[in-house]
């Protein structure tokens, strides 16, 4: 009798099936994509991932985005996969959407400037008047990146100003609800994300606050899975592939979503979770990469992964991202801004996880390639561009706190920090997500990537070892000596 060892956590014997385990979390209420289809024991993510709604401004009373598709969140906060929508808009639809914008906002600008205290004053005025906040404010005048942050200190009784600047263009809302530039397809910066970043790093004493999301299996679920695998048997397992997948999914149950540093009910948190989830789908082969690259499952082999290993991938800022002026009054955000890192973990029989000593070369190659190609990936899949924008906003907010921009400009961002004045906690937070398991014929081991997330510690970017100096004075030159904002305007080119 031909005996096959079925060594689950890293499987078994030749010519069996490698099973990849993923957190099936998708993003929440207004995310659009990736219907997961199960075909013959193989669960595969939709190939149109990355076009999920990430910028929809309106949500229903229960927090679920009507008509966006992709995922839903039930009353218990459990996220589940929903239907797929085509996010594309026809050329006439795009032209019509842009034509509805004020004429001066329809054109593309290499460098648009937004005066934050003036913007906040207009937001507060709109909120006090009981009317909706104008779209151009919600989209920060069409900015698609934060390239510069300028501090203009007050002089005597005259208050100063804080300005963010970057490329901008007219925008549209695609069929999934994401707000993107009409020409480039780059997602716009959102006022609510700026407010979330400022609330994380408000005026006052500098702090080392981290902004994080993590999606993790429950320890009880890991214990139950180990028990199930023992029951099935590691030699000539007493179940077929579909039964094993079903049993593993039932044993693991749902995964836990943890969000720190920002409210889980914000768009900021939503994007972190969505980007993390989509990256994992790519890594384990359930979603096609938007650019040519090998996934972890493509690279992994029987000898490259340690027994009992859990793959853990997480996004962090590229902390060498600031060029600062000599007087500390201006910064330029440079580089890709985002890195994908990996850490190997092992699962013990009691469900505890410990760091693995043996490196996973497939994981290292995957994360390094993802980082190297991040700009190209973000150009094809807007959620990664949104994540980069969030990191830029968080770094910018940490810079303003670190250098007392609020005291120097005599602006306290009171309205943007006040949930009663400007509400950004409008989404149903995900508490748990359903587990998805995919099986493909591959080698002789059960490969199990679980966990990971996004971890931002923006003040690290301000450490002297990470800051790039403005040796040629280009950042100071971009700022100028005096603020030249037009009368009664909060943005200008």
Rosetta blueprint (number, residue, H / E / L):
1 X L
2 X L
3 X L
4 X L
5 X E
6 X L
7 X L
8 X L
9 X L
10 X L
11 X L
12 X L
13 X L
14 X L
15 X L
16 X L
17 X E
18 X E
19 X E
20 X E
21 X E
22 X E
23 X E
24 X E
25 X L
26 X L
27 X L
28 X L
29 X L
30 X L
31 X L
32 X L
33 X L
34 X L
35 X L
36 X L
37 X E
38 X E
39 X E
40 X L
41 X L
42 X E
43 X E
44 X E
45 X L
46 X L
47 X L
48 X L
49 X L
50 X L
51 X L
52 X L
53 X L
54 X L
55 X L
56 X L
57 X L
58 X L
59 X L
60 X L
61 X L
62 X L
63 X L
64 X L
65 X L
66 X L
67 X L
68 X L
69 X L
70 X L
71 X E
72 X E
73 X E
74 X L
75 X L
76 X L
77 X L
78 X E
79 X E
80 X E
81 X E
82 X L
83 X L
84 X L
85 X L
86 X L
87 X L
88 X L
89 X L
90 X L
91 X H
92 X H
93 X H
94 X H
95 X H
96 X H
97 X H
98 X H
99 X H
100 X L
101 X L
102 X L
103 X H
104 X H
105 X H
106 X H
107 X L
108 X L
109 X E
110 X E
111 X E
112 X E
113 X E
114 X E
115 X E
116 X H
117 X H
118 X H
119 X H
120 X H
121 X H
122 X H
123 X H
124 X H
125 X H
126 X H
127 X H
128 X H
129 X L
130 X L
131 X L
132 X L
133 X L
134 X L
135 X H
136 X H
137 X H
138 X H
139 X L
140 X H
141 X H
142 X H
143 X E
144 X L
145 X L
146 X L
147 X L
148 X E
149 X E
150 X E
151 X E
152 X E
153 X L
154 X L
155 X E
156 X L
157 X L
158 X E
159 X L
160 X L
161 X E
162 X E
163 X E
164 X E
165 X E
166 X E
167 X E
168 X E
169 X L
170 X L
171 X E
172 X E
173 X E
174 X L
175 X L
176 X L
177 X L
178 X L
179 X E
180 X E
181 X E
182 X L
183 X L
184 X L
185 X L
186 X L
187 X E
188 X L
189 X L
190 X L
191 X H
192 X H
193 X H
194 X H
195 X H
196 X H
197 X H
198 X H
199 X H
200 X H
201 X L
202 X L
203 X L
204 X L
205 X L
206 X L
207 X L
208 X L
209 X L
210 X L
211 X E
212 X E
213 X E
214 X E
215 X E
216 X E
217 X E
218 X L
219 X H
220 X H
221 X H
222 X H
223 X H
224 X H
225 X H
226 X H
227 X H
228 X H
229 X H
230 X H
231 X H
232 X H
233 X L
234 X L
235 X E
236 X L
237 X L
238 X L
239 X L
240 X L
241 X H
242 X H
243 X H
244 X H
245 X H
246 X H
247 X H
248 X H
249 X H
250 X H
251 X H
252 X H
253 X L
254 X L
255 X E
256 X E
257 X E
258 X E
259 X E
260 X E
261 X L
262 X L
263 X L
264 X L
265 X L
266 X L
267 X H
268 X H
269 X H
270 X H
271 X H
272 X H
273 X H
274 X H
275 X H
276 X H
277 X H
278 X H
279 X H
280 X H
281 X H
282 X H
283 X H
284 X L
285 X L
286 X L
287 X L
288 X L
289 X L
290 X L
291 X L
292 X L
293 X L
294 X L
295 X L
296 X H
297 X H
298 X H
299 X H
300 X L
301 X L
302 X L
303 X L
304 X L
305 X L
306 X L
307 X L
308 X L
309 X E
310 X E
311 X E
312 X E
313 X E
314 X E
315 X E
316 X E
317 X E
318 X L
319 X L
320 X L
321 X L
322 X E
323 X E
324 X E
325 X L
326 X L
327 X L
328 X L
329 X L
330 X E
331 X E
332 X E
333 X E
334 X L
335 X L
336 X L
337 X L
338 X E
339 X E
340 X E
341 X E
342 X E
343 X E
344 X E
345 X E
346 X E
347 X E
348 X L
349 X L
350 X L
351 X L
352 X L
353 X E
354 X E
355 X E
356 X L
357 X L
358 X L
359 X L
360 X L
361 X H
362 X H
363 X H
364 X H
365 X H
366 X H
367 X H
368 X H
369 X H
370 X H
371 X H
372 X H
373 X L
374 X H
375 X H
376 X H
377 X H
378 X H
379 X H
380 X H
381 X L
382 X H
383 X H
384 X H
385 X H
386 X H
387 X H
388 X H
389 X H
390 X H
391 X H
392 X H
393 X H
394 X H
395 X H
396 X H
397 X H
398 X H
399 X H
400 X H
401 X H
402 X H
403 X L
404 X L
405 X H
406 X H
407 X H
408 X H
409 X H
410 X L
411 X L
412 X L
413 X L
414 X H
415 X H
416 X H
417 X H
418 X L
419 X L
420 X L
421 X L
422 X L
423 X L
424 X L
425 X L
426 X L
427 X L
428 X L
429 X L
430 X L
431 X L
432 X E
433 X E
434 X E
435 X E
436 X E
437 X E
438 X E
439 X E
440 X E
441 X E
442 X L
443 X L
444 X L
445 X L
446 X L
447 X L
448 X E
449 X E
450 X E
451 X E
452 X E
453 X E
454 X E
455 X E
456 X E
457 X L
458 X H
459 X H
460 X H
461 X H
462 X H
463 X L
464 X L
465 X L
466 X L
467 X L
468 X E
469 X E
470 X L
471 X L
472 X L
473 X L
474 X H
475 X H
476 X H
477 X H
478 X H
479 X H
480 X L
481 X L
482 X L
483 X L
484 X L
485 X L
486 X L
487 X L
488 X L
489 X L
490 X L
491 X E
492 X E
493 X L
